[in-house]
Amino acid sequence: MGVIIGMDEAGLGPNLGPFVVAATVWEFPGRSRNVDLFESLKDAVAQEPCPRGRVHIADSKAIFSPARGLADLETSALAILSVANRTESRFPEILDGLSFGLEADDWMARVPPVDLPAECDREVVANKAARLAAAMEQGWIRCKGVHVEAVFPKGFNSRITSTDNKAAVCSQVSMNLLRRIWDPETTPAFVIGDRHGGRARYDQLLTETFGCFVFRTSETPELSRYQVGDSEVRFECRAEKHFAVACASIVAKYMRELSMRMFNAFWQEHVPNVRPTQGYPVDARRFAKDVAEARAALGIPDEAFWRSR
């Protein structure tokens, strides 16, 4: 059996809320690195919106927008989590279950959890998840795991202090998650991730992460490829064209959006008329100004609220 690992992130740009990296791990017949899980699962998944019961799997940016709401993204995310046997029905419990020691902000313990699904139809999710599970069974495909690393402002700022580089933080968090879920010495795999900011070279990063020899196959403006033992690791632009990466993109964005839902609920308890935020720079400054008085009264310091980069 072959193993493919897809990784993607959400929330690197905002000043508020967490930075989230997700990884999905899939097992399939054979060992070909040219496996196309979109093709193998075409009876159950679609890369475009599909009203006929298939799961929409694509870059999360193509599925979610604040104007459309959470339902479409949530439907896809919960279907993926279902075939990974994740059954937690509330947030942040689901985030904690997907993580290796969640270091959440204190405010998450001060507001009620979010019951799931938050917006989408439970029956629709169940039907789509069942269709995906049936296609996976027919193709001898298994979801071996979905894993998440969420870094909230305090932890993010600490990493910025040590690296002085946002792309380096992205790499650090991503490699930490990959090391936790994969051992190249025991499990040959095809690992695909999106580029980390403007970084083009990853051989030293992989060597530092796994302590083994890394052979650089090729590095172009679009794609960096490396051989790690019997495994291939790729970092490429628009990596969400690969099924495993698209699934990771969806889960990362869903965890980020649920986090922001709780974040906004917390501040609306203390500033009832404050307009919710997605945390991106211009609106984040507006939001920070609107809650400044309440934040001072609550004693929440800058480093636990505002991401410095």
C-alpha positions as CSV (number, residue, x, y, z in Angstrom):
1,M,0.0,0.0,0.0
2,G,1.1,3.6,-0.7
3,V,0.8,6.5,1.6
4,I,0.2,10.2,0.6
5,I,0.4,13.1,3.1
6,G,-1.0,16.5,2.2
7,M,-0.4,19.6,4.2
8,D,-1.7,23.2,4.1
9,E,-2.2,26.2,6.3
10,A,-4.7,28.9,7.1
11,G,-4.4,32.2,8.8
12,L,-0.8,33.2,8.2
13,G,-1.8,36.7,7.1
14,P,-4.1,37.9,9.9
15,N,-3.1,39.8,13.1
16,L,-5.8,38.2,15.2
17,G,-6.7,34.5,15.9
18,P,-4.6,31.4,15.3
19,F,-2.3,30.2,12.5
20,V,-3.4,26.7,11.6
21,V,-1.5,23.9,9.8
22,A,-3.4,20.7,8.9
23,A,-2.2,17.4,7.5
24,T,-4.3,14.6,6.0
25,V,-2.9,11.0,5.6
26,W,-4.3,8.6,3.0
27,E,-3.4,5.0,2.2
28,F,-4.1,3.6,-1.3
29,P,-3.3,0.4,-3.3
30,G,0.1,0.3,-4.9
31,R,3.1,2.7,-4.5
32,S,2.7,5.0,-7.5
33,R,3.6,8.6,-6.7
34,N,1.3,9.6,-9.6
35,V,-1.8,8.5,-7.8
36,D,-4.8,10.8,-8.4
37,L,-7.2,10.4,-5.6
38,F,-9.6,12.9,-7.2
39,E,-9.9,10.4,-10.1
40,S,-10.1,7.4,-7.8
41,L,-12.9,8.9,-5.8
42,K,-14.7,10.7,-8.6
43,D,-18.0,9.1,-7.8
44,A,-18.0,10.8,-4.4
45,V,-15.9,14.0,-4.7
46,A,-15.9,17.0,-7.0
47,Q,-13.5,19.9,-7.5
48,E,-16.4,22.2,-8.3
49,P,-19.6,22.7,-6.3
50,C,-21.9,19.7,-6.9
51,P,-25.5,19.6,-5.9
52,R,-25.8,15.8,-6.5
53,G,-24.4,14.5,-3.3
54,R,-20.7,14.5,-4.0
55,V,-18.3,16.2,-1.5
56,H,-16.8,19.5,-2.8
57,I,-13.0,19.1,-2.3
58,A,-10.8,22.0,-3.5
59,D,-8.7,24.9,-2.1
60,S,-10.6,26.2,0.8
61,K,-10.6,29.7,-0.8
62,A,-12.8,28.3,-3.5
63,I,-15.3,26.9,-1.0
64,F,-15.5,29.5,1.7
65,S,-16.2,33.3,1.8
66,P,-17.5,35.3,4.7
67,A,-20.4,36.5,2.5
68,R,-21.5,32.9,1.8
69,G,-21.1,31.8,5.4
70,L,-19.6,28.6,6.9
71,A,-22.0,26.0,5.6
72,D,-20.3,24.9,2.4
73,L,-16.8,24.7,4.0
74,E,-18.3,23.0,7.1
75,T,-20.1,20.3,4.9
76,S,-16.8,19.4,3.2
77,A,-14.8,19.5,6.4
78,L,-17.1,17.3,8.4
79,A,-17.3,14.8,5.6
80,I,-13.5,14.5,5.6
81,L,-13.4,14.3,9.4
82,S,-16.1,11.6,9.3
83,V,-14.1,9.2,7.1
84,A,-11.2,9.9,9.5
85,N,-13.4,8.6,12.3
86,R,-13.3,12.0,14.1
87,T,-16.7,12.1,16.0
88,E,-16.2,15.1,18.3
89,S,-19.4,17.2,18.2
90,R,-18.2,20.4,19.6
91,F,-15.4,23.0,19.1
92,P,-12.8,23.4,20.5
93,E,-13.0,19.7,21.5
94,I,-12.5,18.6,17.9
95,L,-9.5,20.9,17.6
96,D,-8.0,19.4,20.7
97,G,-8.6,15.9,19.4
98,L,-6.8,16.7,16.2
99,S,-3.9,18.3,17.9
100,F,-0.8,17.2,19.8
101,G,-1.2,19.3,22.9
102,L,-3.4,22.3,22.1
103,E,-2.1,25.6,23.6
104,A,-5.2,27.7,23.1
105,D,-5.8,31.2,24.3
106,D,-7.3,31.7,27.7
107,W,-10.5,33.3,26.2
108,M,-11.5,29.9,24.7
109,A,-12.3,28.6,28.2
110,R,-14.4,31.7,29.0
111,V,-17.2,31.2,26.3
112,P,-19.5,28.3,25.6
113,P,-18.2,25.7,23.0
114,V,-19.6,25.7,19.5
115,D,-22.0,22.7,18.8
116,L,-21.3,21.1,15.4
117,P,-22.4,21.4,12.8
118,A,-22.6,25.1,13.3
119,E,-24.4,26.1,10.1
120,C,-24.7,23.2,7.7
121,D,-27.3,20.4,7.5
122,R,-26.4,17.3,9.6
123,E,-28.2,15.0,7.2
124,V,-26.5,16.4,4.2
125,V,-23.1,15.8,5.8
126,A,-24.1,12.3,6.8
127,N,-25.2,11.4,3.2
128,K,-22.1,12.9,1.6
129,A,-19.8,11.2,4.2
130,A,-21.4,7.9,3.5
131,R,-21.0,8.2,-0.2
132,L,-17.3,9.1,0.3
133,A,-16.8,6.2,2.6
134,A,-18.4,3.8,0.1
135,A,-16.1,5.1,-2.7
136,M,-13.1,4.7,-0.5
137,E,-14.0,1.2,0.4
138,Q,-14.5,0.3,-3.2
139,G,-11.1,1.7,-4.1
140,W,-9.3,0.2,-1.1
141,I,-8.5,3.8,0.1
142,R,-8.3,4.7,3.8
143,C,-7.9,8.0,5.6
144,K,-5.2,7.2,8.1
145,G,-5.5,10.4,10.0
146,V,-6.3,14.2,10.1
147,H,-3.9,16.2,12.2
148,V,-3.8,19.9,13.2
149,E,-1.3,22.3,14.8
150,A,-2.9,25.6,15.8
151,V,-0.7,28.4,17.0
152,F,-2.4,31.3,18.9
153,P,-1.0,34.8,19.1
154,K,1.1,34.3,22.3
155,G,2.8,31.2,20.8
156,F,3.1,32.8,17.3
157,N,4.8,35.9,18.8
158,S,7.2,33.8,20.7
159,R,8.2,32.0,17.5
160,I,8.6,35.4,15.7
161,T,10.9,36.5,18.4
162,S,13.1,33.5,17.9
163,T,13.0,33.5,14.0
164,D,12.3,37.1,13.1
165,N,10.5,35.7,10.0
166,K,6.9,34.8,9.3
167,A,7.7,32.2,6.6
168,A,10.2,30.6,9.0
169,V,7.4,30.2,11.6
170,C,5.2,28.6,8.9
171,S,8.0,26.2,8.1
172,Q,8.7,25.5,11.8
173,V,5.1,24.7,12.7
174,S,4.6,22.6,9.5
175,M,7.7,20.5,10.0
176,N,6.9,20.0,13.7
177,L,3.5,18.6,12.7
178,L,5.0,16.4,9.9
179,R,7.6,15.0,12.3
180,R,4.9,14.0,14.8
181,I,2.9,12.1,12.2
182,W,5.5,10.6,9.9
183,D,8.7,8.6,10.2
184,P,10.4,8.3,6.8
185,E,12.6,5.4,8.1
186,T,9.5,3.2,8.7
187,T,6.8,4.5,6.3
188,P,7.7,5.4,2.7
189,A,5.3,8.2,1.6
190,F,4.6,10.8,-0.9
191,V,4.4,14.1,1.0
192,I,3.0,17.3,-0.6
193,G,2.8,20.7,0.9
194,D,2.2,24.3,-0.3
195,R,5.1,26.6,-0.5
196,H,6.0,28.4,2.8
197,G,5.8,32.0,1.9
198,G,8.7,32.8,-0.5
199,R,10.9,29.9,0.6
200,A,12.3,27.9,-2.4
201,R,14.8,25.6,-0.6
202,Y,13.7,22.9,1.9
203,D,16.6,20.4,2.0
204,Q,18.2,21.8,5.1
205,L,14.9,22.2,6.8
206,L,14.1,18.5,6.1
207,T,17.5,17.4,7.3
208,E,17.1,19.4,10.5
209,T,13.6,17.9,11.0
210,F,14.4,14.2,10.4
211,G,18.1,14.0,10.9
212,C,18.7,12.1,7.7
213,F,20.2,12.6,4.3
214,V,18.0,14.6,1.9
215,F,18.6,14.5,-1.9
216,R,17.5,17.6,-3.8
217,T,15.8,16.4,-7.0
218,S,14.8,19.7,-8.4
219,E,14.0,23.3,-7.4
220,T,12.1,25.6,-9.7
221,P,10.0,28.7,-9.1
222,E,6.9,26.4,-9.1
223,L,8.1,23.2,-7.5
224,S,10.8,21.9,-5.0
225,R,11.3,18.1,-4.9
226,Y,13.4,16.1,-2.5
227,Q,14.1,12.4,-1.9
228,V,14.1,11.3,1.7
229,G,15.0,7.6,1.8
230,D,12.3,5.9,-0.2
231,S,10.0,8.8,0.1
232,E,9.4,11.9,-2.0
233,V,8.6,15.3,-0.5
234,R,7.3,18.2,-2.6
235,F,6.6,21.8,-1.9
236,E,4.7,23.4,-4.7
237,C,2.6,26.4,-5.7
238,R,-1.1,25.7,-5.9
239,A,-0.6,22.4,-4.2
240,E,-4.4,22.2,-3.5
241,K,-4.7,20.6,-6.9
242,H,-3.8,17.4,-5.0
243,F,-6.6,15.8,-3.1
244,A,-4.8,15.3,0.2
245,V,-3.6,18.9,0.2
246,A,-7.1,20.2,-0.6
247,C,-8.5,18.2,2.3
248,A,-5.9,19.7,4.6
249,S,-6.7,23.2,3.3
250,I,-10.4,22.6,4.1
251,V,-9.7,21.3,7.6
252,A,-7.2,24.1,8.4
253,K,-9.6,26.8,7.3
254,Y,-12.5,25.2,9.2
255,M,-10.6,25.1,12.4
256,R,-9.5,28.7,11.9
257,E,-13.1,29.9,11.2
258,L,-14.5,28.1,14.3
259,S,-11.7,29.7,16.4
260,M,-12.7,33.1,15.1
261,R,-16.3,32.4,15.8
262,M,-15.4,31.8,19.5
263,F,-13.1,34.8,19.5
264,N,-15.8,37.1,18.3
265,A,-18.3,35.6,20.8
266,F,-15.9,36.3,23.6
267,W,-15.5,39.9,22.7
268,Q,-19.2,40.5,22.0
269,E,-19.9,39.4,25.6
270,H,-17.7,42.3,26.8
271,V,-18.4,44.8,24.0
272,P,-22.0,43.9,22.9
273,N,-22.1,46.1,19.7
274,V,-18.7,45.3,18.4
275,R,-18.7,44.1,14.8
276,P,-17.1,40.7,14.3
277,T,-13.8,40.4,12.5
278,Q,-11.9,37.9,10.4
279,G,-8.7,39.2,11.8
280,Y,-7.1,40.5,8.6
281,P,-4.9,43.6,9.0
282,V,-7.1,46.6,8.2
283,D,-10.2,45.3,9.9
284,A,-8.1,43.9,12.8
285,R,-6.9,47.4,13.6
286,R,-10.5,48.6,13.7
287,F,-11.5,45.7,15.9
288,A,-8.5,46.2,18.3
289,K,-9.5,49.9,18.7
290,D,-13.1,48.9,19.4
291,V,-12.2,46.4,22.2
292,A,-9.2,48.3,23.6
293,E,-11.0,49.5,26.7
294,A,-12.5,46.1,27.5
295,R,-9.1,44.4,26.9
296,A,-7.4,46.8,29.3
297,A,-10.1,46.0,31.9
298,L,-9.6,42.3,31.4
299,G,-5.9,42.5,31.6
300,I,-5.2,40.8,28.3
301,P,-1.7,41.8,27.1
302,D,-0.8,42.7,23.6
303,E,1.3,39.6,23.0
304,A,-1.7,37.4,23.8
305,F,-4.1,39.3,21.6
306,W,-2.2,40.8,18.6
307,R,0.2,38.8,16.3
308,S,3.2,41.1,15.6
309,R,3.7,39.9,12.0
